[in-house]
Amino acid sequence: MISAIIVAAGKGTRMGAKVDKLWLEVAGRPVVAHTWKQFDDSPAINAIILVIRDGMQAHFAEIAAQLKFKKPFRLVAGGAERQDSVWNGLCALAPETEIVCIQDGARPCTSLPLIADTIQAARETGAGVAAQPVADTIKESADGLVIARTVDRSKLWAVQTPQTFQVEIIRRAILAARQQKLQLTDDTAACELIGQPVRLVKSASPNPKVTVPADVPFVESLLRG
């Protein structure tokens, strides 16, 4: 069995005060509804867990009814930090789940082939992550004011979601982070902690996350396209 955990418990402080990026209407529906639909449409996914802020259950149930989603889903309360929310989602997986895709709720353009490719990578390696080679020249600065050096970008990748794992591996990895009282913002970092290889899966099409207001027009154009 293959499940998806959609992490949708945060507000996203970089979007600005009183703006919940997950509920911004883009291309006719909330951002999180587009994300959910991609996983509901994916033939590789059997069930979906949405990790949400407590009190939002009725809003998510309304989306499911309006868009007539077919996959079984479960709503789970999020934790204090993203890693805690992922853990809550992992604890809610059906016992027969072998592979899990962990997805940002604010990443609505993830393609069905990319979902499938990360699943295949997890089957073969134990973990796979959507990623793009870094295209810009990268500079390092110690104080945020003056450049210290230029970083070799040929070995740099920007990781995205889905981040997909064999369930036993990601549970062991995040448990290790929790035991060491580490708060990681990226699930593959937990794999690095236990020495688990993670396969890079190149995104063939744009897979942006809605983070700041400037992201919205680009995401809108992709979704309408």
N, C-alpha and C positions, 0 to 999 in steps of 0.2 A: 504494500500500500504506500502511496506517495501523497503527502499532505503539504499544504502551504500554510505558513504563519505570516499573516500580514500585520506588521507592527503599526498600529494607528492610535497610540495612546498619547502622543505628544502634541504640542501646539506649534512648536517651531518659533523660537524667540527671534530669529533673524528676519522673519517676515514682518515684524512690527507689532506694536501693542494692539491688542483686541482683534487680531487677525488670526483665524485658525486656518492654516494653509490646506488642511485636509478637506475643508468644507467650502473652499473657494469654488465657485461655479466656473468651469472651463469646458468649452465645447458642449454646453447644454446640461452638464451634470457635475456634481462635486468631484474634486480630484480623486478622493479615495474610492468613489464609485467606479471610475475608469480603471483604477488599479485592481480592484476586486473583480471586475468583469474579465480582465485578461486571464486571471487564474481560473475563473469559472469557465471560460471558453477553452482553456488548455486541455487537450485530450489526455495529457500525462498526469493531471492532478485528480485525485479521488475525493479529497475533502479539504476544507479550508477552516482555519482558525483565525479569527480577527481579535487582536489584543487591543482593547479600547479603554478610554477613560470611563470610569464608573459613572453611570447616569446617562450615557449615550446609547444605551441598548435599543431604545425605541427608534432612534434615528437610523441605526444600521438595519434594523428589521424592516423599516419603511423602504430603504434602498433595495433590499432583497426582493420585497414584494413588487415594487415598481418595475424593476428590471427583470423580474421573473428568473432569477438565478436558479440553476438546477442542482449544483453541487451541494451536498450537505455541509452546513457551516455551524460553527460554535463561537459564541462571543465570550471572551475572557477578559477580566479586569487587568489593566496594566499595573506595572510597578513604579517605584520612585524614579528609576533611570531606565534607559533603553534595554540594557542588559537584563534588568529585573523583569521587564516585560517579555523579553524573549524566553527567559526561564519559565515564566508563567505559561507561555504558549507551549513550550516543550512538555511541561507537566500535564497539559491538557490533551496531548496527542493520543489517538487510539492506540492500544497496545500493539496492534499488528502493523503500525507504521514503520517502514524501513528507511525511507528517505524523506527529508523535509526541506522545502524551499523557504527561506526566510526573506521577506520582501518588505521594503519601506512602503508605507501607505501612501507617501507623497511621490512615488515614482510610477506614474500612470502610463508610460509609453513602452513598457517592457514587452518585447515581441514574444509570440508563442514559440518560434524556433529557439530563441535565447533561453527560455525556460527549459525546453527539452534538452538543449546542449549542456546546461549546468547539471541537470539530472544525470545525464550520461557521464559527465566528468566525476560526479559523486559516486556513481556505480563503480567506476574504474579506479579512482584514486582515494575515495573516501570523502573528498570535499572539492567543490568547484565554485568559482565566483565569476560573475560578469565583470568585465573590466575593459578599459581602453588604454592604449599606450599614451603617455603624456606627450602632447604636441608642442606646448609652449616651452620656451627657455625658462628654467627654474633657477632662482637665486636663493641663497641662504643669508639670513640676517640675524645677528645676535640680539639686536635692540629694536628691530622694526623700523629703523631709520636709515641705516647704511648697509649696503651690500657687503657681505663677508666673502662670498665665493659663488661661483657658478656650479651647479650640481649636474652631473652627467645624466641627461634625461633618457639616454638609450636603454637604461635598465629600469625606468620608472613606469609604473602603471597606476591609473586611477581606478580604484575598485568601486563597484556599484552593487546593486542587488538585481536579481536574486543571488543569495549566497546559499548554496545547497549542500547538504551533508547526509551521510549515513547517520541515522538518529543516535546510535550508541556513541559515535565519535563526538558530535556536537554537545551532547549531554555531558560527556566526560570533560570536554574542553571548558565549557562554561562553569561546571562545578569546580574545576581547578581554579578558575579566576575568582569565583565566589569565596573559596576557601582561603585564597591569598588576599582577599579584600581588595581586589582590583576592579575598577569600573572601566570596561572597554566599550568603545562606541562602535566597534566593528567585530562581527562574529568570527571572521577569519583570524583576527588577532588572538582569540582564545585558542584556535588550532595551533598557531605558532607557539603558544605557551606550552603545549604538550608535545611539540615536535611533529605534529600532523601535517603532511604536505597538502597544499591546496592548489588545484589546477586553475590556471587563468583561462577564462573563456571569453574570447574577444567579442564585444558587441558589434554586430554588423550594421546596426542602425542606431540612431540616437536613442539614448535611454536616460534622459535627464531626470533630476529630482527637483521638485518645486521647493526652493529654499528661501529665495528673496523675491521681492516683487518683479524684478527684471526677468525672472524665469517664466513668468506667466504667459507673455505673448508667444514665446518660442514653443512652449508646451501646447498652447492652444493651436498653433499652426500645425504641429505634428499630429495632434488628435483629429483635427478637421481634415487633414490630408489623408 
